[in-house]
Amino acid sequence: MATSPPIDVLVGSEMIRLGQFLKFAGVLDTGGDVKEAIIDGYVTVNGEVDRRRGRQLHDGDIVGFEGRRYRVRP
């Protein structure tokens, strides 16, 4: 089964932190939900689980959650 292309999310800067990105993109609604999803290993960055809310994301990074993928764009 082919994966769908990632959804581009314009963040308006060169860098955004993973926790901020998940809220900004509307993937999760609250900081508590973001923290829990990341700590529990449900979030991937560029195909690998990343448990750091403060992870810096840059142009082109792909964030995955619940079968959807989001690409960071400045």
PDB file of N, CA, C and O in Angstrom:
ATOM      1  N   MET A   1       0.843  -1.189   0.000  1.00  0.00           N
ATOM      2  CA  MET A   1       0.000   0.000   0.000  1.00  0.00           C
ATOM      3  C   MET A   1       0.883   1.246   0.000  1.00  0.00           C
ATOM      4  O   MET A   1       1.789   1.360   0.825  1.00  0.00           O
ATOM      5  N   ALA A   2       0.636   2.150  -0.888  1.00  0.00           N
ATOM      6  CA  ALA A   2       1.418   3.379  -0.996  1.00  0.00           C
ATOM      7  C   ALA A   2       0.987   4.367   0.078  1.00  0.00           C
ATOM      8  O   ALA A   2      -0.193   4.474   0.412  1.00  0.00           O
ATOM      9  N   THR A   3       1.964   5.082   0.605  1.00  0.00           N
ATOM     10  CA  THR A   3       1.636   6.104   1.589  1.00  0.00           C
ATOM     11  C   THR A   3       1.282   7.392   0.875  1.00  0.00           C
ATOM     12  O   THR A   3       1.826   7.699  -0.186  1.00  0.00           O
ATOM     13  N   SER A   4       0.372   8.138   1.464  1.00  0.00           N
ATOM     14  CA  SER A   4      -0.014   9.414   0.862  1.00  0.00           C
ATOM     15  C   SER A   4       1.078  10.441   1.112  1.00  0.00           C
ATOM     16  O   SER A   4       1.835  10.321   2.076  1.00  0.00           O
ATOM     17  N   PRO A   5       1.167  11.443   0.258  1.00  0.00           N
ATOM     18  CA  PRO A   5       2.196  12.477   0.454  1.00  0.00           C
ATOM     19  C   PRO A   5       1.924  13.250   1.736  1.00  0.00           C
ATOM     20  O   PRO A   5       0.777  13.371   2.165  1.00  0.00           O
ATOM     21  N   PRO A   6       2.987  13.773   2.348  1.00  0.00           N
ATOM     22  CA  PRO A   6       2.790  14.535   3.586  1.00  0.00           C
ATOM     23  C   PRO A   6       2.058  15.848   3.329  1.00  0.00           C
ATOM     24  O   PRO A   6       2.102  16.401   2.230  1.00  0.00           O
ATOM     25  N   ILE A   7       1.395  16.323   4.356  1.00  0.00           N
ATOM     26  CA  ILE A   7       0.706  17.616   4.322  1.00  0.00           C
ATOM     27  C   ILE A   7       1.724  18.690   4.690  1.00  0.00           C
ATOM     28  O   ILE A   7       2.355  18.608   5.744  1.00  0.00           O
ATOM     29  N   ASP A   8       1.891  19.697   3.832  1.00  0.00           N
ATOM     30  CA  ASP A   8       2.813  20.794   4.129  1.00  0.00           C
ATOM     31  C   ASP A   8       2.196  21.728   5.160  1.00  0.00           C
ATOM     32  O   ASP A   8       1.039  22.129   5.040  1.00  0.00           O
ATOM     33  N   VAL A   9       2.988  22.070   6.180  1.00  0.00           N
ATOM     34  CA  VAL A   9       2.552  22.998   7.219  1.00  0.00           C
ATOM     35  C   VAL A   9       3.522  24.169   7.232  1.00  0.00           C
ATOM     36  O   VAL A   9       4.699  24.005   7.553  1.00  0.00           O
ATOM     37  N   LEU A  10       3.024  25.352   6.882  1.00  0.00           N
ATOM     38  CA  LEU A  10       3.855  26.562   6.873  1.00  0.00           C
ATOM     39  C   LEU A  10       3.957  27.098   8.287  1.00  0.00           C
ATOM     40  O   LEU A  10       2.951  27.489   8.879  1.00  0.00           O
ATOM     41  N   VAL A  11       5.176  27.119   8.838  1.00  0.00           N
ATOM     42  CA  VAL A  11       5.371  27.526  10.227  1.00  0.00           C
ATOM     43  C   VAL A  11       5.831  28.970  10.375  1.00  0.00           C
ATOM     44  O   VAL A  11       5.794  29.509  11.480  1.00  0.00           O
ATOM     45  N   GLY A  12       6.256  29.602   9.304  1.00  0.00           N
ATOM     46  CA  GLY A  12       6.609  31.024   9.350  1.00  0.00           C
ATOM     47  C   GLY A  12       7.976  31.318   9.919  1.00  0.00           C
ATOM     48  O   GLY A  12       8.294  32.480  10.176  1.00  0.00           O
ATOM     49  N   SER A  13       8.805  30.290  10.127  1.00  0.00           N
ATOM     50  CA  SER A  13      10.173  30.512  10.601  1.00  0.00           C
ATOM     51  C   SER A  13      11.039  29.344  10.147  1.00  0.00           C
ATOM     52  O   SER A  13      10.538  28.355   9.612  1.00  0.00           O
ATOM     53  N   GLU A  14      12.332  29.469  10.365  1.00  0.00           N
ATOM     54  CA  GLU A  14      13.268  28.427   9.935  1.00  0.00           C
ATOM     55  C   GLU A  14      13.262  27.211  10.854  1.00  0.00           C
ATOM     56  O   GLU A  14      13.684  26.131  10.442  1.00  0.00           O
ATOM     57  N   MET A  15      12.788  27.367  12.102  1.00  0.00           N
ATOM     58  CA  MET A  15      12.834  26.295  13.073  1.00  0.00           C
ATOM     59  C   MET A  15      11.601  26.362  13.965  1.00  0.00           C
ATOM     60  O   MET A  15      11.105  27.443  14.283  1.00  0.00           O
ATOM     61  N   ILE A  16      11.114  25.183  14.364  1.00  0.00           N
ATOM     62  CA  ILE A  16      10.032  25.091  15.333  1.00  0.00           C
ATOM     63  C   ILE A  16      10.273  23.813  16.139  1.00  0.00           C
ATOM     64  O   ILE A  16      10.793  22.830  15.612  1.00  0.00           O
ATOM     65  N   ARG A  17       9.901  23.832  17.393  1.00  0.00           N
ATOM     66  CA  ARG A  17      10.085  22.654  18.234  1.00  0.00           C
ATOM     67  C   ARG A  17       8.931  21.675  18.012  1.00  0.00           C
ATOM     68  O   ARG A  17       7.815  22.069  17.676  1.00  0.00           O
ATOM     69  N   LEU A  18       9.230  20.395  18.207  1.00  0.00           N
ATOM     70  CA  LEU A  18       8.268  19.339  17.922  1.00  0.00           C
ATOM     71  C   LEU A  18       6.945  19.546  18.647  1.00  0.00           C
ATOM     72  O   LEU A  18       5.886  19.443  18.028  1.00  0.00           O
ATOM     73  N   GLY A  19       6.981  19.833  19.941  1.00  0.00           N
ATOM     74  CA  GLY A  19       5.742  20.043  20.692  1.00  0.00           C
ATOM     75  C   GLY A  19       4.933  21.211  20.156  1.00  0.00           C
ATOM     76  O   GLY A  19       3.711  21.127  20.038  1.00  0.00           O
ATOM     77  N   GLN A  20       5.610  22.290  19.834  1.00  0.00           N
ATOM     78  CA  GLN A  20       4.938  23.462  19.268  1.00  0.00           C
ATOM     79  C   GLN A  20       4.327  23.125  17.916  1.00  0.00           C
ATOM     80  O   GLN A  20       3.210  23.541  17.609  1.00  0.00           O
ATOM     81  N   PHE A  21       5.064  22.369  17.114  1.00  0.00           N
ATOM     82  CA  PHE A  21       4.596  22.018  15.770  1.00  0.00           C
ATOM     83  C   PHE A  21       3.298  21.217  15.833  1.00  0.00           C
ATOM     84  O   PHE A  21       2.369  21.487  15.072  1.00  0.00           O
ATOM     85  N   LEU A  22       3.227  20.247  16.719  1.00  0.00           N
ATOM     86  CA  LEU A  22       2.037  19.403  16.814  1.00  0.00           C
ATOM     87  C   LEU A  22       0.795  20.226  17.159  1.00  0.00           C
ATOM     88  O   LEU A  22      -0.287  19.963  16.634  1.00  0.00           O
ATOM     89  N   LYS A  23       0.944  21.214  18.032  1.00  0.00           N
ATOM     90  CA  LYS A  23      -0.187  22.092  18.359  1.00  0.00           C
ATOM     91  C   LYS A  23      -0.471  23.058  17.211  1.00  0.00           C
ATOM     92  O   LYS A  23      -1.627  23.251  16.836  1.00  0.00           O
ATOM     93  N   PHE A  24       0.574  23.664  16.652  1.00  0.00           N
ATOM     94  CA  PHE A  24       0.416  24.641  15.580  1.00  0.00           C
ATOM     95  C   PHE A  24      -0.288  24.028  14.371  1.00  0.00           C
ATOM     96  O   PHE A  24      -1.155  24.657  13.764  1.00  0.00           O
ATOM     97  N   ALA A  25       0.089  22.802  14.027  1.00  0.00           N
ATOM     98  CA  ALA A  25      -0.474  22.125  12.855  1.00  0.00           C
ATOM     99  C   ALA A  25      -1.874  21.580  13.123  1.00  0.00           C
ATOM    100  O   ALA A  25      -2.544  21.114  12.202  1.00  0.00           O
ATOM    101  N   GLY A  26      -2.319  21.636  14.376  1.00  0.00           N
ATOM    102  CA  GLY A  26      -3.644  21.135  14.712  1.00  0.00           C
ATOM    103  C   GLY A  26      -3.701  19.622  14.838  1.00  0.00           C
ATOM    104  O   GLY A  26      -4.781  19.031  14.820  1.00  0.00           O
ATOM    105  N   VAL A  27      -2.545  19.000  14.966  1.00  0.00           N
ATOM    106  CA  VAL A  27      -2.485  17.545  15.112  1.00  0.00           C
ATOM    107  C   VAL A  27      -3.049  17.146  16.474  1.00  0.00           C
ATOM    108  O   VAL A  27      -3.811  16.185  16.578  1.00  0.00           O
ATOM    109  N   LEU A  28      -2.679  17.880  17.507  1.00  0.00           N
ATOM    110  CA  LEU A  28      -3.189  17.681  18.863  1.00  0.00           C
ATOM    111  C   LEU A  28      -3.620  19.030  19.423  1.00  0.00           C
ATOM    112  O   LEU A  28      -3.105  20.073  19.020  1.00  0.00           O
ATOM    113  N   ASP A  29      -4.574  19.001  20.360  1.00  0.00           N
ATOM    114  CA  ASP A  29      -5.167  20.248  20.837  1.00  0.00           C
ATOM    115  C   ASP A  29      -4.467  20.881  22.034  1.00  0.00           C
ATOM    116  O   ASP A  29      -4.382  22.106  22.120  1.00  0.00           O
ATOM    117  N   THR A  30      -3.968  20.067  22.955  1.00  0.00           N
ATOM    118  CA  THR A  30      -3.426  20.631  24.187  1.00  0.00           C
ATOM    119  C   THR A  30      -1.973  20.223  24.394  1.00  0.00           C
ATOM    120  O   THR A  30      -1.499  19.233  23.836  1.00  0.00           O
ATOM    121  N   GLY A  31      -1.288  21.003  25.202  1.00  0.00           N
ATOM    122  CA  GLY A  31       0.088  20.670  25.544  1.00  0.00           C
ATOM    123  C   GLY A  31       0.189  19.343  26.260  1.00  0.00           C
ATOM    124  O   GLY A  31       1.159  18.608  26.073  1.00  0.00           O
ATOM    125  N   GLY A  32      -0.803  19.024  27.081  1.00  0.00           N
ATOM    126  CA  GLY A  32      -0.821  17.743  27.784  1.00  0.00           C
ATOM    127  C   GLY A  32      -0.928  16.575  26.820  1.00  0.00           C
ATOM    128  O   GLY A  32      -0.251  15.560  26.984  1.00  0.00           O
ATOM    129  N   ASP A  33      -1.785  16.723  25.808  1.00  0.00           N
ATOM    130  CA  ASP A  33      -1.925  15.674  24.789  1.00  0.00           C
ATOM    131  C   ASP A  33      -0.624  15.505  24.014  1.00  0.00           C
ATOM    132  O   ASP A  33      -0.210  14.385  23.714  1.00  0.00           O
ATOM    133  N   VAL A  34       0.013  16.620  23.695  1.00  0.00           N
ATOM    134  CA  VAL A  34       1.280  16.589  22.966  1.00  0.00           C
ATOM    135  C   VAL A  34       2.328  15.855  23.785  1.00  0.00           C
ATOM    136  O   VAL A  34       3.003  14.957  23.283  1.00  0.00           O
ATOM    137  N   LYS A  35       2.461  16.241  25.047  1.00  0.00           N
ATOM    138  CA  LYS A  35       3.457  15.632  25.927  1.00  0.00           C
ATOM    139  C   LYS A  35       3.246  14.124  26.020  1.00  0.00           C
ATOM    140  O   LYS A  35       4.199  13.354  25.894  1.00  0.00           O
ATOM    141  N   GLU A  36       2.028  13.709  26.236  1.00  0.00           N
ATOM    142  CA  GLU A  36       1.710  12.286  26.380  1.00  0.00           C
ATOM    143  C   GLU A  36       2.015  11.506  25.096  1.00  0.00           C
ATOM    144  O   GLU A  36       2.622  10.437  25.151  1.00  0.00           O
ATOM    145  N   ALA A  37       1.600  12.034  23.951  1.00  0.00           N
ATOM    146  CA  ALA A  37       1.822  11.350  22.674  1.00  0.00           C
ATOM    147  C   ALA A  37       3.311  11.187  22.383  1.00  0.00           C
ATOM    148  O   ALA A  37       3.741  10.139  21.902  1.00  0.00           O
ATOM    149  N   ILE A  38       4.095  12.220  22.673  1.00  0.00           N
ATOM    150  CA  ILE A  38       5.531  12.162  22.405  1.00  0.00           C
ATOM    151  C   ILE A  38       6.210  11.191  23.364  1.00  0.00           C
ATOM    152  O   ILE A  38       6.989  10.340  22.935  1.00  0.00           O
ATOM    153  N   ILE A  39       5.924  11.310  24.651  1.00  0.00           N
ATOM    154  CA  ILE A  39       6.559  10.435  25.643  1.00  0.00           C
ATOM    155  C   ILE A  39       6.202   8.970  25.402  1.00  0.00           C
ATOM    156  O   ILE A  39       7.040   8.088  25.591  1.00  0.00           O
ATOM    157  N   ASP A  40       4.961   8.707  24.987  1.00  0.00           N
ATOM    158  CA  ASP A  40       4.518   7.331  24.755  1.00  0.00           C
ATOM    159  C   ASP A  40       5.021   6.760  23.433  1.00  0.00           C
ATOM    160  O   ASP A  40       4.768   5.593  23.132  1.00  0.00           O
ATOM    161  N   GLY A  41       5.736   7.569  22.632  1.00  0.00           N
ATOM    162  CA  GLY A  41       6.350   7.068  21.410  1.00  0.00           C
ATOM    163  C   GLY A  41       5.428   6.993  20.210  1.00  0.00           C
ATOM    164  O   GLY A  41       5.687   6.227  19.281  1.00  0.00           O
ATOM    165  N   TYR A  42       4.347   7.780  20.211  1.00  0.00           N
ATOM    166  CA  TYR A  42       3.403   7.762  19.092  1.00  0.00           C
ATOM    167  C   TYR A  42       3.777   8.722  17.966  1.00  0.00           C
ATOM    168  O   TYR A  42       3.133   8.725  16.916  1.00  0.00           O
ATOM    169  N   VAL A  43       4.809   9.534  18.174  1.00  0.00           N
ATOM    170  CA  VAL A  43       5.195  10.552  17.197  1.00  0.00           C
ATOM    171  C   VAL A  43       6.531  10.169  16.567  1.00  0.00           C
ATOM    172  O   VAL A  43       7.467   9.775  17.262  1.00  0.00           O
ATOM    173  N   THR A  44       6.607  10.289  15.243  1.00  0.00           N
ATOM    174  CA  THR A  44       7.871  10.039  14.551  1.00  0.00           C
ATOM    175  C   THR A  44       8.357  11.319  13.887  1.00  0.00           C
ATOM    176  O   THR A  44       7.568  12.186  13.512  1.00  0.00           O
ATOM    177  N   VAL A  45       9.669  11.414  13.752  1.00  0.00           N
ATOM    178  CA  VAL A  45      10.293  12.496  13.001  1.00  0.00           C
ATOM    179  C   VAL A  45      11.214  11.837  11.980  1.00  0.00           C
ATOM    180  O   VAL A  45      12.146  11.116  12.335  1.00  0.00           O
ATOM    181  N   ASN A  46      10.938  12.096  10.721  1.00  0.00           N
ATOM    182  CA  ASN A  46      11.703  11.506   9.625  1.00  0.00           C
ATOM    183  C   ASN A  46      11.758   9.981   9.735  1.00  0.00           C
ATOM    184  O   ASN A  46      12.789   9.362   9.471  1.00  0.00           O
ATOM    185  N   GLY A  47      10.620   9.386  10.132  1.00  0.00           N
ATOM    186  CA  GLY A  47      10.489   7.940  10.162  1.00  0.00           C
ATOM    187  C   GLY A  47      10.943   7.246  11.431  1.00  0.00           C
ATOM    188  O   GLY A  47      10.820   6.025  11.537  1.00  0.00           O
ATOM    189  N   GLU A  48      11.468   7.995  12.405  1.00  0.00           N
ATOM    190  CA  GLU A  48      11.945   7.398  13.651  1.00  0.00           C
ATOM    191  C   GLU A  48      11.224   8.012  14.842  1.00  0.00           C
ATOM    192  O   GLU A  48      10.963   9.215  14.870  1.00  0.00           O
ATOM    193  N   VAL A  49      10.902   7.169  15.834  1.00  0.00           N
ATOM    194  CA  VAL A  49      10.259   7.664  17.047  1.00  0.00           C
ATOM    195  C   VAL A  49      11.191   8.655  17.722  1.00  0.00           C
ATOM    196  O   VAL A  49      12.386   8.394  17.863  1.00  0.00           O
ATOM    197  N   ASP A  50      10.648   9.790  18.140  1.00  0.00           N
ATOM    198  CA  ASP A  50      11.423  10.789  18.868  1.00  0.00           C
ATOM    199  C   ASP A  50      10.620  11.206  20.087  1.00  0.00           C
ATOM    200  O   ASP A  50       9.485  11.662  19.952  1.00  0.00           O
ATOM    201  N   ARG A  51      11.191  11.057  21.271  1.00  0.00           N
ATOM    202  CA  ARG A  51      10.494  11.349  22.522  1.00  0.00           C
ATOM    203  C   ARG A  51      10.907  12.693  23.131  1.00  0.00           C
ATOM    204  O   ARG A  51      10.774  12.893  24.339  1.00  0.00           O
ATOM    205  N   ARG A  52      11.406  13.607  22.305  1.00  0.00           N
ATOM    206  CA  ARG A  52      11.838  14.920  22.796  1.00  0.00           C
ATOM    207  C   ARG A  52      10.894  16.009  22.295  1.00  0.00           C
ATOM    208  O   ARG A  52      10.871  16.315  21.103  1.00  0.00           O
ATOM    209  N   ARG A  53      10.116  16.592  23.205  1.00  0.00           N
ATOM    210  CA  ARG A  53       9.218  17.690  22.806  1.00  0.00           C
ATOM    211  C   ARG A  53       9.991  18.863  22.254  1.00  0.00           C
ATOM    212  O   ARG A  53       9.499  19.577  21.380  1.00  0.00           O
ATOM    213  N   GLY A  54      11.204  19.073  22.755  1.00  0.00           N
ATOM    214  CA  GLY A  54      12.018  20.211  22.347  1.00  0.00           C
ATOM    215  C   GLY A  54      12.843  19.977  21.101  1.00  0.00           C
ATOM    216  O   GLY A  54      13.644  20.832  20.724  1.00  0.00           O
ATOM    217  N   ARG A  55      12.667  18.841  20.456  1.00  0.00           N
ATOM    218  CA  ARG A  55      13.414  18.545  19.230  1.00  0.00           C
ATOM    219  C   ARG A  55      13.202  19.660  18.223  1.00  0.00           C
ATOM    220  O   ARG A  55      12.065  20.054  17.962  1.00  0.00           O
ATOM    221  N   GLN A  56      14.279  20.168  17.660  1.00  0.00           N
ATOM    222  CA  GLN A  56      14.169  21.233  16.668  1.00  0.00           C
ATOM    223  C   GLN A  56      13.842  20.641  15.306  1.00  0.00           C
ATOM    224  O   GLN A  56      14.521  19.730  14.831  1.00  0.00           O
ATOM    225  N   LEU A  57      12.805  21.164  14.691  1.00  0.00           N
ATOM    226  CA  LEU A  57      12.412  20.751  13.352  1.00  0.00           C
ATOM    227  C   LEU A  57      12.795  21.843  12.374  1.00  0.00           C
ATOM    228  O   LEU A  57      12.720  23.031  12.687  1.00  0.00           O
ATOM    229  N   HIS A  58      13.205  21.429  11.192  1.00  0.00           N
ATOM    230  CA  HIS A  58      13.629  22.368  10.163  1.00  0.00           C
ATOM    231  C   HIS A  58      12.905  22.055   8.856  1.00  0.00           C
ATOM    232  O   HIS A  58      12.223  21.037   8.740  1.00  0.00           O
ATOM    233  N   ASP A  59      13.061  22.935   7.887  1.00  0.00           N
ATOM    234  CA  ASP A  59      12.424  22.792   6.576  1.00  0.00           C
ATOM    235  C   ASP A  59      12.619  21.376   6.021  1.00  0.00           C
ATOM    236  O   ASP A  59      13.747  20.896   5.903  1.00  0.00           O
ATOM    237  N   GLY A  60      11.518  20.723   5.685  1.00  0.00           N
ATOM    238  CA  GLY A  60      11.570  19.402   5.075  1.00  0.00           C
ATOM    239  C   GLY A  60      11.425  18.238   6.029  1.00  0.00           C
ATOM    240  O   GLY A  60      11.200  17.111   5.588  1.00  0.00           O
ATOM    241  N   ASP A  61      11.547  18.480   7.332  1.00  0.00           N
ATOM    242  CA  ASP A  61      11.362  17.391   8.292  1.00  0.00           C
ATOM    243  C   ASP A  61       9.925  16.880   8.201  1.00  0.00           C
ATOM    244  O   ASP A  61       8.991  17.653   7.989  1.00  0.00           O
ATOM    245  N   ILE A  62       9.765  15.572   8.365  1.00  0.00           N
ATOM    246  CA  ILE A  62       8.455  14.930   8.284  1.00  0.00           C
ATOM    247  C   ILE A  62       8.067  14.410   9.661  1.00  0.00           C
ATOM    248  O   ILE A  62       8.783  13.601  10.251  1.00  0.00           O
ATOM    249  N   VAL A  63       6.938  14.874  10.165  1.00  0.00           N
ATOM    250  CA  VAL A  63       6.412  14.437  11.456  1.00  0.00           C
ATOM    251  C   VAL A  63       5.236  13.509  11.184  1.00  0.00           C
ATOM    252  O   VAL A  63       4.348  13.832  10.395  1.00  0.00           O
ATOM    253  N   GLY A  64       5.237  12.354  11.844  1.00  0.00           N
ATOM    254  CA  GLY A  64       4.160  11.394  11.673  1.00  0.00           C
ATOM    255  C   GLY A  64       3.396  11.173  12.963  1.00  0.00           C
ATOM    256  O   GLY A  64       3.977  11.131  14.048  1.00  0.00           O
ATOM    257  N   PHE A  65       2.071  11.032  12.831  1.00  0.00           N
ATOM    258  CA  PHE A  65       1.219  10.739  13.985  1.00  0.00           C
ATOM    259  C   PHE A  65      -0.070  10.107  13.483  1.00  0.00           C
ATOM    260  O   PHE A  65      -0.738  10.655  12.606  1.00  0.00           O
ATOM    261  N   GLU A  66      -0.415   8.963  14.038  1.00  0.00           N
ATOM    262  CA  GLU A  66      -1.649   8.244  13.712  1.00  0.00           C
ATOM    263  C   GLU A  66      -1.860   8.067  12.202  1.00  0.00           C
ATOM    264  O   GLU A  66      -2.949   8.312  11.683  1.00  0.00           O
ATOM    265  N   GLY A  67      -0.808   7.642  11.517  1.00  0.00           N
ATOM    266  CA  GLY A  67      -0.924   7.340  10.098  1.00  0.00           C
ATOM    267  C   GLY A  67      -0.879   8.535   9.162  1.00  0.00           C
ATOM    268  O   GLY A  67      -0.919   8.368   7.943  1.00  0.00           O
ATOM    269  N   ARG A  68      -0.798   9.729   9.712  1.00  0.00           N
ATOM    270  CA  ARG A  68      -0.692  10.936   8.872  1.00  0.00           C
ATOM    271  C   ARG A  68       0.718  11.487   8.992  1.00  0.00           C
ATOM    272  O   ARG A  68       1.396  11.304  10.003  1.00  0.00           O
ATOM    273  N   ARG A  69       1.147  12.175   7.921  1.00  0.00           N
ATOM    274  CA  ARG A  69       2.465  12.776   7.914  1.00  0.00           C
ATOM    275  C   ARG A  69       2.365  14.253   7.576  1.00  0.00           C
ATOM    276  O   ARG A  69       1.547  14.661   6.751  1.00  0.00           O
ATOM    277  N   TYR A  70       3.206  15.048   8.222  1.00  0.00           N
ATOM    278  CA  TYR A  70       3.199  16.502   8.060  1.00  0.00           C
ATOM    279  C   TYR A  70       4.618  16.957   7.794  1.00  0.00           C
ATOM    280  O   TYR A  70       5.544  16.573   8.509  1.00  0.00           O
ATOM    281  N   ARG A  71       4.796  17.794   6.742  1.00  0.00           N
ATOM    282  CA  ARG A  71       6.115  18.297   6.390  1.00  0.00           C
ATOM    283  C   ARG A  71       6.252  19.737   6.844  1.00  0.00           C
ATOM    284  O   ARG A  71       5.381  20.568   6.589  1.00  0.00           O
ATOM    285  N   VAL A  72       7.367  20.026   7.527  1.00  0.00           N
ATOM    286  CA  VAL A  72       7.656  21.382   8.009  1.00  0.00           C
ATOM    287  C   VAL A  72       8.104  22.239   6.833  1.00  0.00           C
ATOM    288  O   VAL A  72       9.003  21.860   6.082  1.00  0.00           O
ATOM    289  N   ARG A  73       7.473  23.392   6.682  1.00  0.00           N
ATOM    290  CA  ARG A  73       7.845  24.378   5.661  1.00  0.00           C
ATOM    291  C   ARG A  73       7.922  25.751   6.323  1.00  0.00           C
ATOM    292  O   ARG A  73       7.045  26.117   7.105  1.00  0.00           O
ATOM    293  N   PRO A  74       8.991  26.523   6.003  1.00  0.00           N
ATOM    294  CA  PRO A  74       9.124  27.865   6.615  1.00  0.00           C
ATOM    295  C   PRO A  74       8.123  28.853   6.068  1.00  0.00           C
ATOM    296  O   PRO A  74       8.111  30.012   6.481  1.00  0.00           O
TER     297      PRO A  74
END
